[in-house]
Each structure stands twice: as structure tokens, then as C-alpha cells.
Amino acid sequence: MAWPLPFYLPVADPKGAMIWTPNKVTFLRVAVGFAAVSLFGHGSGLNLLAVALTVAAIALDALDGHLARSKKMATPIGARIDILGDRIIENMYFTYFAVVGMVSLWIPMLFFARGAATDFLRGLALKAGHSGWGANAMLPTWWGRALVASRWSRGVYAALKCVCFCYLGLELALTRGPVALLGPLTVDAHAAIRTGAQTLAWLTALFCVLRGLPVLLEGSKFLSAALASKASRKPARGEAA
């Protein structure tokens, strides 16, 4: 069975030019993110390279959205693939930084829980015939759309993640390990750097939760409807199954 164009791997058109789609850019973004995280912790030089790749991964996140809008290639499945890419990137980075003790373990746990809950509820809404945008969108309220789908919200969230991941990566390269580029630091300087890291990490996590609230509130209606529908199909006690 032939898949629609957005799902093809990168190929050349008859004129020899490479055809890129938003989904291909998303897959590339995830690969760049994996490469960046794999380089962290292997010396200052590779840590700095990982920071550069992190910036590239966030830039690719903006690029796939631009392609979808400018080339009119936005689709419901493409939106879900974009969300999946976001989940993978967020969980990879925060899990790594939690494992090495640079952020609280509660942060990746929060991202895992928020992502699982919102994706489950979006699935229920999609099954009920609601899309992510348009007249039949899952989020009917203006404030819900502003928090979840607006360009300013997505831009602020992407910027927070980029600054947070790059800050932590630079801290790793400049201040940690036997080859730290800044050398020994005073206790006060180290505390100030750590405070900045914790503040950025928790701000990013809290904004993530804030963006998920409209989905949780609206999605609970679909969950209640699904549970009620399932209960109504059960035979009453004493009736034949």
C-alpha cells in the first residue's frame, strides 16, 4: 500500500531535488536530539558540540511547523507525529540530566505523566471525531487554543526548552568534571549556577503543565463520555449476557 507523500523517506524528485516534508524534518529532529544526548558527559568539547546540536534540534522543530503551514501539508497524523517528536526530545534530555543529578527526578516524571495523560485524552477526542484545529477542534475555548496551539505559546515553550537544555549542557561543559573549561569555582559561584539551572528546569516544567491543562480539562469530558458509554453497554444484573 502506498503511503501519502508526507510519510516517504527523503527521496529525489524527477529533477534531482530533495523533497522534504514536515514529518521528515521531525524524524531528523529526533535523530539530532539523540546524537546530542549521546555526546553529553564525554568531555568538554563534545559537551559543547551537544549544545550546538541541541540548538539545531529546536530550530528543526520550528522548521517542520513552517513547512506544514507554508506548503499546506498540515494533517492530523502529522500533528500527532510532531507531538511524538516533542515527547521524545523532552523526555530524553530531562531523563539524562536527572540521571546525572543536574535536575530533580520529579521533572522527567512530570513530563512522562503529563505527556501520557494528554496523549491519551487526545486519542479519545480523535476517536470521538474531534481534530486538533478548525471548527471541530478538541479545544473550543479561546484561552485553551491560546495556551496549546498558538504560535506565541509554542514559541515560548520551544525557547524555554532550548535555553534550559543549552544552559544545562554548558554547565556540564564549563563547570563539571576533570576537564571543566572554567576550572575550580567558588562555592557561591557554583551555587548561583545551580540555582539558575533549577529555576530554568522548573519554569520549563511548569509551563509544560500549564499548556497541558486545557487538554486535561476538555479531555476529561471525552473520558467521562467513554466510561458512560461503556457502562451503558453492560447488561443489567439479572439479565442475560
C-alpha positions in Angstrom: 0.0 0.0 0.0 1.4 3.4 -0.9 1.7 5.9 1.9 0.8 9.6 1.4 3.8 11.8 0.4 4.5 13.1 4.0 5.5 9.6 5.1 8.1 8.9 2.4 11.7 8.9 3.4 13.8 11.6 1.8 14.0 11.0 -1.9 14.8 13.0 -5.0 12.2 14.3 -7.3 12.5 13.7 -11.1 14.6 16.9 -11.4 17.0 15.6 -8.7 16.0 18.0 -5.9 15.4 16.6 -2.4 11.8 16.6 -1.3 11.4 17.4 2.4 8.1 17.2 4.3 7.3 18.2 7.9 7.4 14.6 9.1 10.8 14.0 7.6 12.1 17.1 9.5 10.5 15.8 12.7 12.3 12.4 12.3 15.6 14.3 11.6 15.0 16.5 14.7 14.7 13.4 16.9 17.8 11.9 15.4 19.7 15.1 16.1 18.4 15.1 19.7 19.6 11.5 20.2 23.0 12.5 18.8 23.2 15.4 21.2 22.3 13.5 24.3 24.7 10.7 23.4 27.6 13.2 23.3 26.9 14.7 26.8 29.3 13.6 29.5 32.2 12.7 27.2 34.4 15.7 27.7 34.0 19.5 27.3 34.5 19.6 23.6 31.7 17.0 22.9 29.5 18.7 25.5 29.8 21.9 23.5 29.0 20.1 20.3 26.0 18.6 22.0 24.8 22.1 22.9 25.1 23.1 19.3 23.2 20.1 18.2 20.5 20.9 20.8 20.0 24.4 19.2 19.8 22.6 15.8 17.1 20.2 17.1 15.0 23.1 18.5 15.4 25.0 15.2 14.2 21.9 13.3 11.1 22.0 15.5 10.3 25.4 14.2 11.1 24.4 10.6 8.7 21.5 10.5 5.9 23.8 11.6 6.9 26.4 9.0 6.9 23.7 6.2 3.5 22.4 7.3 2.0 25.9 7.1 3.7 27.3 4.1 3.4 24.2 1.9 -0.1 23.4 3.2 1.0 20.0 4.3 -0.6 20.0 7.8 -2.5 16.8 8.6 -4.0 15.3 11.8 -1.5 12.5 11.7 1.3 14.9 11.0 0.4 16.9 14.1 0.5 13.7 16.2 3.9 12.8 14.8 5.1 16.3 15.7 3.8 15.8 19.3 5.5 12.5 19.4 8.8 14.1 18.4 8.3 16.7 21.2 7.7 13.9 23.8 10.9 12.0 22.7 13.1 15.1 22.8 11.8 16.4 26.2 12.0 13.0 27.9 15.4 12.2 26.5 17.0 15.4 27.8 15.3 15.6 31.1 15.9 11.9 31.9 19.6 12.3 31.1 20.0 15.4 33.2 18.1 13.8 36.1 20.3 10.6 35.9 23.5 12.7 36.2 22.0 14.7 39.1 21.6 18.0 37.4 17.8 18.3 37.8 15.2 16.8 40.1 14.0 13.3 39.2 10.5 14.7 39.6 10.9 16.8 36.4 11.1 13.9 33.9 8.4 12.1 35.9 6.2 15.1 35.5 6.9 15.2 31.7 6.1 11.5 31.4 2.9 11.8 33.3 1.7 14.9 31.6 2.5 13.6 28.1 0.8 10.2 28.7 -2.3 11.8 30.1 -2.7 14.4 27.4 -1.9 12.0 24.5 -4.5 9.5 25.9 -7.2 12.2 26.1 -6.3 13.5 22.6 -6.8 9.9 21.4 -10.3 9.8 22.9 -11.1 13.1 21.3 -9.9 12.0 18.0 -12.0 8.8 18.3 -15.0 11.0 19.0 -14.4 12.9 15.8 -12.6 16.0 17.0 -9.4 17.3 15.4 -6.6 19.4 16.7 -7.7 22.5 14.9 -10.6 24.0 12.9 -14.3 24.2 13.6 -14.3 20.7 15.1 -11.2 21.2 17.3 -10.9 19.5 20.6 -10.3 22.8 22.4 -13.3 25.1 21.8 -12.3 27.9 24.2 -10.1 30.8 23.1 -7.8 30.5 26.1 -7.4 26.8 25.5 -6.3 27.4 21.9 -4.1 30.2 23.0 -2.2 28.1 25.6 -1.9 25.0 23.5 -1.9 25.8 19.8 -1.0 29.5 19.4 2.3 30.5 17.9 3.3 32.6 20.9 2.8 29.6 23.2 4.7 27.2 21.1 7.4 29.7 20.6 7.8 30.4 24.4 7.8 26.7 25.1 10.4 26.0 22.5 12.6 28.9 23.7 12.3 27.7 27.3 13.4 24.2 26.4 16.2 25.4 24.2 17.6 27.8 26.9 17.1 25.1 29.6 18.9 22.3 27.7 21.6 24.6 26.5 22.2 26.0 30.0 22.5 22.5 31.5 24.8 21.4 28.7 27.0 24.5 29.1 27.1 23.9 32.9 28.2 20.4 32.2 30.9 21.5 29.8 32.2 24.5 31.7 32.0 23.6 35.4 31.9 19.8 35.8 34.4 17.0 35.6 38.2 17.0 35.5 38.3 18.9 32.2 35.8 21.7 33.1 36.7 24.7 31.0 36.2 27.2 33.7 38.3 25.4 36.3 37.6 25.4 40.0 34.7 27.7 41.1 33.9 29.3 44.4 31.1 27.9 46.4 29.0 31.0 45.8 29.5 30.9 42.0 28.7 27.2 41.8 25.5 27.8 43.9 24.4 30.6 41.6 24.9 28.5 38.5 23.0 25.6 40.2 20.2 28.0 41.2 19.9 29.2 37.6 19.7 25.6 36.3 17.0 24.6 38.8 15.0 27.7 38.1 15.1 27.2 34.3 14.2 23.5 34.6 11.2 24.1 36.9 10.0 27.0 34.8 10.0 24.8 31.7 8.2 22.0 33.6 5.6 24.3 35.0 4.9 25.9 31.6 4.6 22.4 30.1 1.9 21.6 32.7 0.2 24.9 32.1 0.0 24.1 28.4 -1.5 20.7 29.2 -4.3 22.0 31.4 -6.8 22.8 28.6 -6.3 19.3 27.2 -6.8 17.7 30.6 -9.9 19.8 31.3 -11.6 19.3 27.9 -10.3 15.7 27.6 -12.0 14.7 30.9 -15.3 15.2 29.1 -14.4 12.7 26.5 -13.2 10.3 29.2 -16.5 10.6 31.1 -18.4 10.0 27.9 -16.4 6.9 27.0 -16.9 5.5 30.5 -20.6 6.2 30.5 -20.9 4.6 27.0 -19.1 1.5 28.2 -21.3 1.3 31.3 -24.5 1.6 29.3 -23.5 -1.3 27.2 -23.1 -3.7 30.1 -26.1 -5.9 30.8 -28.1 -5.1 33.9 -27.7 -7.5 36.9 -30.0 -10.5 36.4 -30.3 -10.0 32.6 -28.8 -12.5 30.2 -25.3 -11.5 29.0 
